[in-house]
Structure formats: C-alpha cells, structure tokens
C-alpha cells in the first residue's frame, strides 16, 4: 500500500511538472507568436529549389546565423565530400550528464514552382497571411494583427510554407522557447537541416557517412509531412520508398495530318495510354508480374495500430470531389501501406487552344513507384521495364535511330531515376514508447500511431548508415497543398507544432 501510494505521488508530481512546463512554453509562444510568424515569412521569401545552388546557399547562411543567435552550439555546414552545392546545416545543444541524444530533422529546400498555376493574388516566394482558404475568397491580414482566437483558420501561403520550412522554424522556435523560459533539457539535442530532400537526397548517404560520429543518437525526430486528416496529431513509424521513371513511345518521324494519315500511321498517344492501362486492373491493383511479391507483411502491433486509425475515406472523397477510389476494396490507411504505381504526367502533342489536327511524333509519361518495406527500388523498376517489354516494345535508353525504327514496330525509350527503399521503426522499442508516452501525456490527447506514411523520405539511409531509429512527427495541416500550387500552413498548426516539439525536447528518458 505504501509503495503504491509513493508511486502515485511520483506520477502526480510528474504530471504537475509536465503541465507547468507546457504552460510556460505555451505562454512564451502566445507572447512571441507575431515575431515567429515574421521570421517564418522572411525565410519563405528565399527561393529554395534544391538544384538552385546560389539560393540554397543563401538559405543555408540564413540558418547558420539564425541558429547561432538562438544559442545553438557548434553550428556548421555538413558537405558531402564529392560536392559542396547543397549542404546540410548542423547544430547542437549538449546537456551535461545526458545519456540520451535526439536529432531533429527538417529540410529547407522545396519543390519547383509553376507561378502561373497559383491563385492570381499569390506569388510563390512572396508569403502572405490570409484569413482562411484563398479559394473561398478569404482576405489578407497583416502579421501585426494576427490573433489566433480571432483568426483560427489563418494560413500563410508560399512555397515551402508547409513542406518544410515551417518544420525548420518550428524546431528552432521550440528550442528558443526552452531557452527563454529557463527550462533545461535532460537530453542532448542535435539539429540536421537538409538542402536537397526534394531532389531525392542524392548526397544524404555521403553526408551521413562523412559525419557518422557527429550524428550518433538514440533516435531521429523527422519534422515533415501532414497530421492526420481528422485533425489529430500523429506519429509515423515508417515511410514508403520512391523511384521514378520516364517512358517515351514513338510514332512517325514527323507530325502528320490526322485526316490524311489517321487510321494508318501509329499514334504514340494511343500506344502510350494502352500501355499504361495494361499496368492496372479495374480494381486498382497493379498487374505487373511480381509487383507485390516482396511486400513485408504488417506485424500484429502494426495491424492493431492500423485498426485504431479513424477512417476518413468518405470525408476525403467529399473534400476532393470524387465518389469512387482507385482501389475500390481497400481503405486509405491500408492503401498507403501497399506499393503503388502512379502516373505523374502524360504529354503528347498539344491540347486546349494550342491543339492541332495531327498525329504527334511521340508520347511520354512519368511514373512514380512508391515502395513499402521489403520491396527494392531497382527490382521494382526492372519489373515495370519487363512488363513494357512483354507488351511487345523494344527497349532503348535513347531516341531511336533509323535502324531501330525500321526493325521494331513498337519502341519505348526508358529513363530510370535513382530511388530509395522504404523504412520502418519498431514502435515497441523503449525510446519510441517513451516518446509516445511523453507527447500523449503532455497534450492530454491520444495520438494516431501510423505504421507507415503514404509519402516518402530517404529514412532508410539513417538506419543503414547510422543504425538510427527515425520517427516522423508532422505538424502541417493535411490540406496544405504541398508540392502544388497555393501551398499553405495553418498558423495554429505551426504554433502548436512549436509547443509539441518543445515538449519532445524536454523528454525525461529516465522516468
């Protein structure tokens, strides 16, 4: 009885301590939120496409200076030995006597932009604060007027506002919240901000290998991606891998009049769509031989977690304006735990006002292969190539010459892009259980525990090179339009993300 009473007192004391810490952090955020928004908007004004070396370095220099001002130690650029164009930005705060180390990751590069597709009142690198969704006619508000109680649906619109500069700035502001409120972390904190995630992280493995000792840790907290569609926070213990490929098929050497030569000259647009249609059945499953063969089955704990995830299929179909999903017998949560084949884009001839009555010379499509644990990206690409070959196409890696054209009736040029495999972390290991317990107790809410996220990050590299355990903690709203026009971040999600990340930095590993 006495032992139980003492244990109860200890737990109550811990709850009071957690509440007091959270209150101090939330008060700091409430007091300083306008400054935080101005800092984020300043950062968003810097173009940040991964292949734009000059602007990537401008972003990196901004982070170096910002981190130093916040009191983060040993701030430096981490380059791959083979190139110095897209460095990672590193910093740390080491706690005397700490035995646990967490690395907090986000990326500061962004997707390419097509300004003409954005709302007429928006420019991708001129962030604006808007009271709601731009598509509904919501009005602009000044950062100085921002009040989360008055404007609960306020959003910042800009490229990388949600993916992933909000993650970068939420992490840095979480650290500042601890420093400025006098709270002392019980763990070592390290920051790693990548500069080419949206380009497929081609040098990440090299950077991690070159700085292996510096980056040793107990776990990596990946701040990227959206919260659950229900609005509940989620922890994600796996991500799909990704590999892209481009297919081009050919018709006549020059464009032909569709009246004079239609029904006779092969039309590459038709050849391509027939080929693509052969890759899936009417139930939405990929028909390519072996496509699902290597999938590693979910374990019992993952199945249990998956069963607890709220179904959002009906809600999302209404929101997105369609009535039948592609995989008709599989819900969204399960669908993203399977390999997928997506057509990112198709091009042949012209459409709309530029359309002409011609048979075009070629047709191209870009395929996006998402992978789950057990499936190798190279092997999956090879399966698609073999399927194309089985449909009667001669495979080449360059435009066909005269001999190829007159020897093979069907020709497909295939360009394979480097990909990466899926990754999973066991949610039952002690550090993950401690993380789950900490954030659910601090927020007073049950979180969605996702076995795997539909999106992709090269997290297998952290496991492979550093023997590290990554887990994704998203903060962005699910309707953030990442990778697309009108990208946005809900202000309340950004501010709540700061509070949650500060709580993680206060993790008590020995309690």
Steps between C-alpha positions, in 0.01 A plus 500: 500500500780739597691417182190562285437831678858616436478399136174692467658808656794477259268476199292795624816706553612415147161601358514833683855556374402422140198732526711781645760465225232493229334810645828694497571395141148584379514840672830574327354400161188711557713801593743465209287352221509812282879501501499129414268560204714787369811278521328221310374738232848649459641149451227421246604791281821316407459280190617151589487251215764236578680538166525880538842508665522876563165523677557177692815655647306815588253284692784313670671824605172628644471185711861519617450855629155431644617193691799682649276784618281249682793362697536173309857372517751372243292630208655396170441386144530127432604437142529182301868450408406474131315835483430814704195643323220380730635469854315385807496747790593359840493624859474353849425567863667249728369455854764409764451144618232419241499141377233538231539688170229595252570645156227728364473499120323722248589613148530855373484435126170497310327377187522688168222751439265582212394856593232509231309223681481689829201714594517832318555691827793278607866474412690191621781691673301796628333351810167642609287440808138429407195449720403159361523328163588719204258303279205615713584869467663536842669835560861593575587603855815668631736298719474772766123441520530124537293363787442124499173540694370752248638323191500124578523404130780744411756358257833605355514440124841449337718227352645284781264655756400150606765287330724559680613845615226504763663185640840667510373813674276304739804304620710813547221684681439197722863517610471876560185443707699276734796738523291812555280340768795358693411135437797265479483194273597168656625373162754598237336683209640501148361673191543380141344705220534348152522702179403251229221278633266605220764393247506146642781558755772383259784595739337423836668161540837656423446780753392259773795270431749788508366627834400171661648568846350849521150369420480206741173497692223292655239614250425751224185712519393581143288814486337470160164412347137555605303410811213251469203607286275500809711781647660272759874503549685191390832322535612311193734204536570434134510659157469361152797493268487667160632454148405684182528408134412666169361313200494638145337315210525596133284548193603653166825692458310826440149623595237385251164636391245295696260493206752383241669243725254418781412128524832422337800662671554377860387756755746516794238648732278197453795260530598661829157502665443138398836409654419688822152349519656153487680571828187501722174309521149631557543464880802731503761229562822498299512210254876504446645158580658483847401857597375394847717190547758642742265698725584442867177424684388724787569357845232467768579833668486682166168335415368604841612860447354502149164379632484795742556765231173687431361437150495821298418361155149648472611835638796525265299394193254782572784746557679399180191463282490138388272209592706190430861434606743333263546196727134426558536234767782659703470796739742792497696391809569158350553632146802705607652188654514333158731567204349735243543603139392854421501691172646840586446644156438423132605706201426456127427772250303803620161551666268792561540810283833367363349172375560405135363221279819297496639160585789592737847352476524376859325469834656497847393416853671525837430218744538526876558167676437511876654214692435328833732304728646198323478639146826610335475808279729369225315169484166680478619713209626186325155341538339797326758489221439128450124563485555756224717249316230235540252736329712478185718809538868518411677672791764768445660773712521757216293632212474230230721520193401395150593136550295466819199674342496265203565185703254529790126585473479619863779700662524630856779720632530461876684729738544364851559736792680405820264410782509381858335229708234518768583512872325393820573548869363260760258702714559261791866591565552694829588839353188494282279395791647786707429745218140380461442524876656849526305670223166339581532598867613855417220561248236308693387333177536161336712524189460305176783247480566435133700192397585675175451834323386513140773747410868428463818607673843335469487386864650161421832686468495599870444137593756368253784744568445601864303206637252766614126484570304769310141592581297769323316766701300712252359843583344622171126498427390220266360747240829689464542451120861389540684451169221689323367849441363705792710318761412614852544441872230557759638746756348306789669183376837676482464638853371174645790324327745723686339404831504127421863503383606689812332227705698234314820691572406478870484120483595340833667173391547361852144544626 
